[in-house]
Amino acid sequence: MKVQYFPETDTVYIELIDTPSVESEEIREGVVLDYDKEGKVVGIEIEHFTERFKGKPMEIPLQLDKNWKYG
């Protein structure tokens, strides 16, 4: 896993596995999941990170593969 912060856009990218993404989905405003060709999540992008976080825990519902539904 690799985490990158881009201060010029206040964006965090969490690379879960080093596999190319073929599709992206915005699951919540400013939160984007990247999927591989098998539908598994390979990365998470969070825009306006410091503004969202502000010292509080952040909850992001997450599908680990496109066939599994959250909740």
C-alpha positions in Angstrom: 0.0 0.0 0.0 1.2 3.5 -0.8 -0.2 6.8 0.3 0.5 10.1 -1.5 -0.5 13.6 -0.6 -0.7 16.4 -3.2 -0.7 19.7 -1.4 -1.4 21.8 -4.5 -4.9 20.1 -4.8 -5.2 19.0 -1.1 -5.8 15.4 -2.4 -4.8 12.1 -1.0 -4.4 9.0 -3.1 -4.2 5.6 -1.4 -2.8 2.9 -3.8 -4.0 -0.4 -2.3 -2.2 -2.6 -4.9 0.1 -1.8 -7.7 -2.3 -2.7 -10.5 -3.6 -0.5 -13.3 -7.1 0.9 -12.9 -9.5 0.6 -15.8 -12.5 2.3 -14.2 -13.3 4.9 -11.6 -16.4 5.7 -9.6 -17.2 8.6 -7.4 -18.9 7.0 -4.4 -19.4 10.3 -2.5 -18.6 13.9 -3.5 -14.8 14.1 -3.8 -14.2 10.4 -3.0 -13.3 8.2 -6.0 -12.6 4.5 -6.1 -10.4 3.1 -8.9 -11.1 -0.5 -10.0 -9.0 -3.0 -11.9 -10.2 -5.2 -14.8 -11.7 -7.7 -12.3 -13.7 -5.0 -10.5 -11.5 -4.9 -7.4 -10.6 -1.6 -5.7 -7.0 -0.7 -6.4 -7.0 2.9 -5.2 -8.9 5.6 -3.4 -8.7 9.3 -4.1 -9.9 11.8 -1.5 -10.2 15.4 -2.6 -10.1 18.4 -0.1 -8.5 16.0 2.4 -7.5 18.4 5.2 -10.8 20.3 4.9 -12.7 17.0 5.3 -10.6 15.6 8.0 -10.1 18.5 10.4 -8.9 16.2 13.2 -12.0 13.9 13.1 -12.1 10.3 12.0 -13.4 9.8 8.5 -15.8 7.1 7.5 -15.9 6.1 3.8 -18.2 3.2 2.8 -16.2 1.0 0.5 -17.0 -1.8 -1.9 -14.0 -4.1 -2.2 -15.3 -5.5 -5.5 -18.1 -4.3 -7.7 -20.3 -7.4 -7.0 -20.3 -6.8 -3.3 -22.8 -4.3 -1.9 -22.1 -2.1 1.2 -24.6 -2.5 4.1 
